[in-house]
Amino acid sequence: MPDLLITGTDTGVGKTVIAAALVMAWRAKGARTLGFKPVQTGIVTECESDAEVLAGAALEPGVSALTVPLIHLAEPLAPAVAAERAGLKISAADIELRIEQLRRRGYSLVVEGAGGVMVPLVWGYTALDLAERCGLGAIVVGRAGLGTLNHVTLTVAALRARGILVRGVVLNGRRDPPDLAESTNPSALSRMLPHDVIIEVPYMPRASTREVVEAVVPFIESLIT
């Protein structure tokens, strides 16, 4: 499988669930796949972190030690901003070295960014730079509802301008019944992005994040064929 960047059109669009579902789906097909989030911000102690959700999807003992973020930052801000406020430093080279180390161990990777593609992971270094320098394809996760046409197409355009292969778009959280924007967005995006795979994932209230991830897997399997 190709190594992938999972990026969003914004924060809170469900990147972690989609990334974890991709890890789980590839693992079910026998691939040695890991999810990795290089920088974790907005830590909430009573909830699973994004990194823990990704590690849990692999179902491999000890994998969390390999995929622990390079830095944990409490404030829910862009990584470069949060790190500066905390007096901590991380470099682009550190992120790329960890990715190379995981590859050398024989893993394929699902790398989760922070927010959208232009959010600075480090000052002067975004998810776009990471994908370009590490040869990652991209899956774009956006909201199902109003506003997503602009957000998705801008994100796809930014990725393609850097030569990054877009492997699919996921519209996450479609309600039942859908509102007018949710019901028309998939066909509209198919016309605006005629060469891209557009996936819809419904809103899935469940008792645990793990149950949500497992429920999402059937919806995203067309992205791994």
C-alpha positions as CSV (number, residue, x, y, z in Angstrom):
1,M,0.0,0.0,0.0
2,P,1.2,3.6,-0.5
3,D,2.1,5.7,2.5
4,L,-0.6,8.3,3.0
5,L,-1.2,11.7,4.6
6,I,-4.7,12.1,6.1
7,T,-5.4,15.8,6.0
8,G,-8.5,17.8,6.8
9,T,-10.2,20.8,5.4
10,D,-10.3,22.1,9.0
11,T,-9.9,20.9,12.6
12,G,-12.4,18.5,14.1
13,V,-13.6,17.0,10.8
14,G,-12.8,13.4,11.9
15,K,-9.3,12.8,10.5
16,T,-8.4,10.4,13.3
17,V,-11.3,8.1,12.9
18,I,-10.8,7.9,9.1
19,A,-7.0,7.3,9.6
20,A,-7.6,4.6,12.2
21,A,-10.2,2.9,10.0
22,L,-7.7,2.9,7.1
23,V,-5.1,1.3,9.4
24,M,-7.6,-1.4,10.5
25,A,-8.8,-2.1,6.9
26,W,-5.3,-2.5,5.6
27,R,-4.3,-4.7,8.6
28,A,-7.3,-6.9,7.8
29,K,-5.8,-7.5,4.3
30,G,-2.5,-8.5,5.8
31,A,-0.6,-5.2,5.4
32,R,1.9,-4.1,8.1
33,T,0.3,-0.7,8.5
34,L,0.7,1.8,11.3
35,G,-0.9,5.2,12.0
36,F,1.3,8.0,13.1
37,K,0.5,11.5,14.2
38,P,3.9,13.4,14.5
39,V,2.6,16.2,16.7
40,Q,-0.3,16.0,19.2
41,T,-1.9,19.1,20.5
42,G,-5.0,19.8,22.6
43,I,-4.5,16.9,25.0
44,V,-7.6,16.0,27.0
45,T,-6.6,13.7,29.8
46,E,-10.0,12.0,30.2
47,C,-10.2,11.0,26.5
48,E,-8.1,8.8,24.3
49,S,-5.6,10.9,22.4
50,D,-5.5,10.8,18.6
51,A,-2.2,8.8,18.8
52,E,-3.8,6.3,21.1
53,V,-6.7,5.8,18.7
54,L,-4.3,5.2,15.8
55,A,-2.2,2.8,17.8
56,G,-5.2,0.8,18.9
57,A,-6.3,0.3,15.3
58,A,-3.2,-1.6,14.6
59,L,-3.9,-4.4,17.1
60,E,-0.2,-5.0,17.5
61,P,1.3,-5.3,21.0
62,G,3.9,-2.6,21.8
63,V,3.0,-0.5,18.7
64,S,2.2,2.6,20.7
65,A,5.9,2.9,21.7
66,L,6.8,3.1,18.0
67,T,4.1,5.7,17.0
68,V,4.2,8.0,20.1
69,P,4.1,11.6,18.8
70,L,7.4,13.4,18.9
71,I,5.8,16.1,21.1
72,H,2.6,16.4,23.2
73,L,1.2,19.9,23.6
74,A,-1.7,20.7,25.9
75,E,-3.1,23.8,24.2
76,P,-5.5,23.2,21.3
77,L,-3.5,25.3,18.8
78,A,-1.5,24.8,15.6
79,P,1.6,22.7,16.5
80,A,4.1,25.5,15.8
81,V,2.1,28.0,17.9
82,A,1.6,25.6,20.8
83,A,5.2,24.5,20.8
84,E,6.4,28.1,20.9
85,R,4.1,29.0,23.7
86,A,5.3,25.9,25.7
87,G,9.0,26.7,25.1
88,L,9.5,23.5,23.2
89,K,11.1,22.7,19.9
90,I,10.7,20.2,17.2
91,S,12.3,20.1,13.8
92,A,11.1,19.0,10.4
93,A,14.1,16.7,10.3
94,D,12.9,15.0,13.5
95,I,9.5,14.2,11.9
96,E,11.0,12.9,8.7
97,L,13.5,10.8,10.6
98,R,10.8,9.1,12.6
99,I,8.9,8.3,9.4
100,E,12.0,6.9,7.8
101,Q,12.7,4.7,10.9
102,L,9.2,3.3,10.7
103,R,9.6,2.5,7.1
104,R,12.9,0.7,7.7
105,R,11.1,-1.5,10.2
106,G,8.9,-2.6,7.3
107,Y,5.7,-0.6,8.1
108,S,3.5,1.2,5.6
109,L,2.2,4.4,7.1
110,V,-1.0,6.4,7.6
111,V,0.2,9.8,8.7
112,E,-2.3,12.1,10.3
113,G,-1.7,15.9,10.0
114,A,-2.9,18.6,12.2
115,G,-6.0,20.6,11.0
116,G,-5.6,21.5,7.3
117,V,-2.7,21.3,4.9
118,M,-1.4,24.8,5.6
119,V,-1.3,24.5,9.4
120,P,2.4,24.9,10.5
121,L,3.7,21.7,12.1
122,V,6.9,23.6,12.6
123,W,7.4,27.2,11.6
124,G,8.0,27.1,7.8
125,Y,6.9,23.5,7.5
126,T,3.4,22.3,6.9
127,A,1.6,19.0,6.1
128,L,2.1,19.9,2.4
129,D,5.9,20.0,3.0
130,L,5.8,16.7,4.9
131,A,3.8,15.0,2.1
132,E,6.0,16.3,-0.6
133,R,9.3,15.5,1.1
134,C,8.3,12.0,2.3
135,G,6.5,11.0,-0.9
136,L,3.1,10.6,0.7
137,G,-0.2,10.4,-1.2
138,A,-3.2,12.2,0.4
139,I,-6.7,11.5,1.5
140,V,-8.7,14.7,2.2
141,V,-11.3,14.5,5.0
142,G,-14.0,17.2,5.1
143,R,-17.4,17.9,6.6
144,A,-20.4,16.6,4.9
145,G,-22.4,19.8,5.1
146,L,-22.5,23.4,3.9
147,G,-19.1,25.0,3.1
148,T,-17.3,21.8,2.2
149,L,-17.3,22.4,-1.6
150,N,-14.9,25.4,-1.2
151,H,-12.9,23.8,1.6
152,V,-12.4,20.5,-0.2
153,T,-11.5,21.9,-3.6
154,L,-9.0,24.4,-2.1
155,T,-7.3,21.6,-0.2
156,V,-7.1,19.4,-3.3
157,A,-5.8,22.3,-5.4
158,A,-3.1,23.0,-2.8
159,L,-2.0,19.3,-2.7
160,R,-1.9,19.0,-6.5
161,A,0.1,22.2,-6.9
162,R,2.8,20.5,-5.0
163,G,2.6,17.3,-7.0
164,I,0.9,15.2,-4.2
165,L,-1.3,12.5,-5.5
166,V,-4.9,12.8,-4.0
167,R,-6.2,9.3,-3.5
168,G,-9.7,10.2,-2.3
169,V,-12.0,12.6,-0.6
170,V,-14.1,11.6,2.5
171,L,-17.2,13.6,3.4
172,N,-17.6,12.8,7.0
173,G,-20.6,12.9,9.3
174,R,-23.6,12.8,6.9
175,R,-26.8,12.9,9.0
176,D,-29.9,10.8,8.6
177,P,-31.9,12.4,7.1
178,P,-29.3,14.6,5.4
179,D,-29.9,18.3,5.1
180,L,-29.9,19.9,1.6
181,A,-26.2,20.6,1.5
182,E,-25.3,17.1,2.7
183,S,-27.5,15.5,0.1
184,T,-26.2,17.6,-2.8
185,N,-22.5,17.9,-1.9
186,P,-21.3,14.5,-3.2
187,S,-22.7,15.0,-6.7
188,A,-21.5,18.6,-6.8
189,L,-17.9,17.5,-5.8
190,S,-18.0,14.7,-8.4
191,R,-18.6,17.4,-11.0
192,M,-15.9,19.8,-9.6
193,L,-13.4,16.9,-9.0
194,P,-14.3,14.4,-11.7
195,H,-11.2,12.3,-11.4
196,D,-11.4,11.8,-7.6
197,V,-13.0,9.1,-5.5
198,I,-15.7,10.7,-3.3
199,I,-16.7,8.7,-0.2
200,E,-19.5,9.5,2.2
201,V,-19.4,8.4,5.8
202,P,-22.5,8.8,7.9
203,Y,-22.6,10.3,11.4
204,M,-22.1,7.3,13.8
205,P,-22.8,7.8,17.5
206,R,-21.3,4.9,19.3
207,A,-20.3,4.0,22.9
208,S,-16.6,4.2,22.2
209,T,-14.2,5.6,19.6
210,R,-13.2,2.0,18.8
211,E,-16.7,1.1,17.8
212,V,-16.9,4.2,15.6
213,V,-13.7,3.2,13.8
214,E,-14.9,-0.3,13.3
215,A,-18.2,1.0,11.9
216,V,-16.4,3.3,9.4
217,V,-14.2,0.6,7.9
218,P,-16.8,-0.7,5.4
219,F,-17.4,2.8,4.1
220,I,-13.8,3.6,3.3
221,E,-12.7,0.2,1.9
222,S,-12.9,1.5,-1.7
223,L,-10.0,3.8,-0.9
224,I,-7.7,0.8,-0.3
225,T,-8.4,-1.2,-3.5
